[in-house]
Amino acid sequence: MLRIFCYPSAICLLVAAPALATPSFNRLGSLSGGTGPSLAFGVSGDGSVIVGASEAPDGIFAFRWTEAGGMVSLGDFSGGSALSRASGVSGDGLTVAGTGTVSFGYDQAFL
């Protein structure tokens, strides 16, 4: 595919660009025993790690997903109300950030 970029000064560049891949959608599933939806809130730079929140029988928990390991719960704070969410992941997929509800009802950040 060729793309032409023109600037106001009438300078144009002809650039060869690869054809865009056809998008595909894959289900991430749910945490073990969960029947509700999973929501993705972050993805690593290469797309191999996805983080978010998913319903489990005893609450809604942050998760980290990889193709090899599937969806793994990150749990919640001790004494929390079983509600956590992962909202970001580093480019290499090794560090996850999010929030969880602590015993007095406020969200607390985690890394």
Contact map, one row per residue, 1 for C-alpha under 8 A:
111000000000000111100000000000000000000000000000000000000000000000000000000000000000000000000000000000000000000
111100000000011110000000000000000000000000000000000000000000000000000000000000000000000000000000000000000000000
111110000000011110000000000000000000000000000000000000000000000000000000000000000000000000000000000000000000000
011111000001111000000000000000000000000000000000000000000000000000000000000000000000000000000000000000000000000
001111100001111000000000000000000000000000000000000000000000000000000000000000000000000000000000000000000000000
000111110111100000000000000000000000000000000000000000000000000000000000000000000000000000000000000000000000000
000011111111000000000000000000000000000000000000000000000000000000000000000000000000000000000000000000000000000
000001111110000000000000000000000000000000000000000000000000000000000000000000000000000000000000000000000000000
000000111110000000000000000000000000000000000000000000000000000000000000000000000000000000000000000000000000000
000001111111000000000000000000000000000000000000000000000000000000000000000000000000000000000000000000000000000
000001111111100000000000000000000000000000000000000000000000000000000000000000000000000000000000000000000000000
000111100111110000000000000000000000000000000000000000000000000000000000000000000000000000000000000000000000000
000111000011111000000000000000000000000000000000000000000000000000000000000000000000000000000000000000000000000
011110000001111100000000000000000000000000000000000000000000000000000000000000000000000000000000000000000000000
011110000000111110000000000000000000000000000000000000000000000000000000000000000000000000000000000000000000000
111000000000011111000000000000000000000000000000000000000000000000000000000000000000000000000000000000000000000
111000000000001111100000000000000000000000000000000000000000000000000000000000000000000000000000000000000000000
100000000000000111110000000000000000000000000000000000000000000000000000000000000000000000000000000000000000000
100000000000000011111000000000000000000000000000000000000000000000000000000000000000000000000000000000000000000
000000000000000001111100000000000000000000000000000000000000000000000000000000000000000000000000000000000000000
000000000000000000111110000000000000000000000000000000000000000000000000000000000000000000000000000000000000000
000000000000000000011111000000000000000000000000000000000000000000000000000000000000000000000000000000000000000
000000000000000000001111100000000000000000000000000000000000000000000000000000000000000000000000000000000000000
000000000000000000000111110000000000000000000000000000000000000000000000000000000000000000000000000000000000000
000000000000000000000011111000000000000000000000000000000000000000000000000000000000000000000000000000000000000
000000000000000000000001111100000000000000000000000000000000000000000000000000000000000000000000000000000000000
000000000000000000000000111110000000000000000000000000000000000000000000000000000000000000000000000000000000000
000000000000000000000000011111000000010000000000000000000000000010000110000000000000000000000000000000000000000
000000000000000000000000001111100000110000000000000000000000000000000010000000000000000000000000000000000000000
000000000000000000000000000111111111110000000000000001110000000000000010000000000000000000000000000000000000000
000000000000000000000000000011111100000000000000000001110000001000000011100000000000000000000000000000000000000
000000000000000000000000000001111100000000000000000000010000000000000000000000000000000000000000000000000000000
000000000000000000000000000001111110000000000000000000011000000000000000000000000000000000000000000000000000000
000000000000000000000000000001111111000000000000000001111000000000000000000000000000000000000000000000000000000
000000000000000000000000000001001111100000000000000000111000000000000000000000000000000000000000000000000000000
000000000000000000000000000001000111110000000000000001110000000000000000000000000000000000000000000000000000000
000000000000000000000000000011000011111000000000000001100000000000000000000000000000000000000000000000000000000
000000000000000000000000000111000001111100000000000111100000000000000000000000000000000000000000000000000000000
000000000000000000000000000000000000111110000000000111000000000000000000000000000000000000000000000000000000000
000000000000000000000000000000000000011111100000011110000000000000000000000000000000001000000000000000000000000
000000000000000000000000000000000000001111100000011110000000000000000000000000000000011100000000000000000000000
000000000000000000000000000000000000000111110000011100000000000000000000000000000000011110000000000000000000000
000000000000000000000000000000000000000111111011111000000000000000000000000000000000000110001000000000000000000
000000000000000000000000000000000000000001111111110000000000000000000000000000000000000011111000000000000000000
000000000000000000000000000000000000000000111111000000000000000000000000000000000000000001111000000000000000000
000000000000000000000000000000000000000000011111100000000000000000000000000000000000000000110000000000000000000
000000000000000000000000000000000000000000111111110000000000000000000000000000000000000000000000000000000000000
000000000000000000000000000000000000000000111111110000000000000001100000000000000000000000001000000000000000000
000000000000000000000000000000000000000000110111111000000000000111100000000000000000000010001000000000000000000
000000000000000000000000000000000000000111110011111100000000000111000000000000000000000010000000000000000000000
000000000000000000000000000000000000000111100000111110000000011110000000000000000000011110000001000000000000000
000000000000000000000000000000000000011111000000011111000000011100000000000000000000111000000000000000000000000
000000000000000000000000000000000000011110000000001111100001111000000000000000000001110000000000000000000000000
000000000000000000000000000001100101111000000000000111110001111000000000000000000000000000000000000000000000000
000000000000000000000000000001100111110000000000000011111011100000000000000000000000000000000000000000000000000
000000000000000000000000000001111111000000000000000001111111100000000000000000000000000000000000000000000000000
000000000000000000000000000000001110000000000000000000111110000000000000000000000000000000000000000000000000000
000000000000000000000000000000000000000000000000000000011111000000000000000000000100000000000000000000000000000
000000000000000000000000000000000000000000000000000000111111100000000000000000001110000000000000000000000000000
000000000000000000000000000000000000000000000000000011110111110000000000000000000111100000000000000000000000000
000000000000000000000000000000000000000000000000000011110011111000000000111100000111100000000000000000000000000
000000000000000000000000000000000000000000000000001111000001111100000000111100000011110000000000010000000000000
000000000000000000000000000000100000000000000000001111000000111110000011111000000000110000000000000000000000000
000000000000000000000000000000000000000000000000111100000000011111000011110000000000010000000001000000000000000
000000000000000000000000000100000000000000000000111000000000001111101111000000000000000000000000000000000000000
000000000000000000000000000000000000000000000001110000000000000111111110000000000000000000000000000000000000000
000000000000000000000000000000000000000000000001100000000000000011111100000000000000000000000000000000000000000
000000000000000000000000000000000000000000000000000000000000000001111100000000000000000000000000000000000000000
000000000000000000000000000000000000000000000000000000000000000011111111000000000000000000000000000000000000000
000000000000000000000000000100000000000000000000000000000000000011111111000000000000000000000000000000000000000
000000000000000000000000000111100000000000000000000000000000001111001111100000000000000000000000000000000000000
000000000000000000000000000000100000000000000000000000000000001110001111110000000000000000000000000000000000000
000000000000000000000000000000100000000000000000000000000000111100000011111000000000000000000000000000000000000
000000000000000000000000000000000000000000000000000000000000111100000001111100000000000000000000000000000000000
000000000000000000000000000000000000000000000000000000000000111000000000111110000101000000000000000000000000000
000000000000000000000000000000000000000000000000000000000000110000000000011111011111000000000000000110000000000
000000000000000000000000000000000000000000000000000000000000000000000000001111110100000000000000000111000000000
000000000000000000000000000000000000000000000000000000000000000000000000000111110000000000000000000001100000000
000000000000000000000000000000000000000000000000000000000000000000000000000011111000000000000000000001100000000
000000000000000000000000000000000000000000000000000000000000000000000000000111111110000000000000000111111000000
000000000000000000000000000000000000000000000000000000000010000000000000000100111110000000000000000011101000000
000000000000000000000000000000000000000000000000000000000111100000000000001110011111000000000000000110000000000
000000000000000000000000000000000000000000000000000000000011110000000000000100011111100000000000000110000000000
000000000000000000000000000000000000000000000000000010000001110000000000001100000111110000000000011110000000000
000000000000000000000000000000000000000000000000000110000001111000000000000000000011111000000000011100000000000
000000000000000000000000000000000000000011000000001110000000011100000000000000000001111100000001111000000000000
000000000000000000000000000000000000000111000000001100000000000000000000000000000000111110000001111000000000000
000000000000000000000000000000000000000011100000001000000000000000000000000000000000011111000001110000000000000
000000000000000000000000000000000000000001110000111000000000000000000000000000000000001111101111100000000000000
000000000000000000000000000000000000000000011000000000000000000000000000000000000000000111111111000000000000000
000000000000000000000000000000000000000000011100000000000000000000000000000000000000000011111100000000000000000
000000000000000000000000000000000000000000011100000000000000000000000000000000000000000001111110000000000000000
000000000000000000000000000000000000000000111001100000000000000000000000000000000000000011111111000000000000000
000000000000000000000000000000000000000000000000000000000000000000000000000000000000000011111111000000000000000
000000000000000000000000000000000000000000000000000000000000000000000000000000000000000011011111100000000000001
000000000000000000000000000000000000000000000000001000000000000100000000000000000000011111001111110000000000001
000000000000000000000000000000000000000000000000000000000000000000000000000000000000011110000011111000000000111
000000000000000000000000000000000000000000000000000000000000010000000000000000000001111100000001111100000000111
000000000000000000000000000000000000000000000000000000000000000000000000000000000001111000000000111110000011110
000000000000000000000000000000000000000000000000000000000000000000000000000110010111100000000000011111000011110
000000000000000000000000000000000000000000000000000000000000000000000000000110011111000000000000001111111111000
000000000000000000000000000000000000000000000000000000000000000000000000000011111000000000000000000111111111000
000000000000000000000000000000000000000000000000000000000000000000000000000001111000000000000000000011111100000
000000000000000000000000000000000000000000000000000000000000000000000000000000010000000000000000000011111100000
000000000000000000000000000000000000000000000000000000000000000000000000000000011000000000000000000011111110000
000000000000000000000000000000000000000000000000000000000000000000000000000000000000000000000000000011111111000
000000000000000000000000000000000000000000000000000000000000000000000000000000000000000000000000001111001111100
000000000000000000000000000000000000000000000000000000000000000000000000000000000000000000000000001111000111110
000000000000000000000000000000000000000000000000000000000000000000000000000000000000000000000000111100000011111
000000000000000000000000000000000000000000000000000000000000000000000000000000000000000000000000111100000001111
000000000000000000000000000000000000000000000000000000000000000000000000000000000000000000000011110000000000111
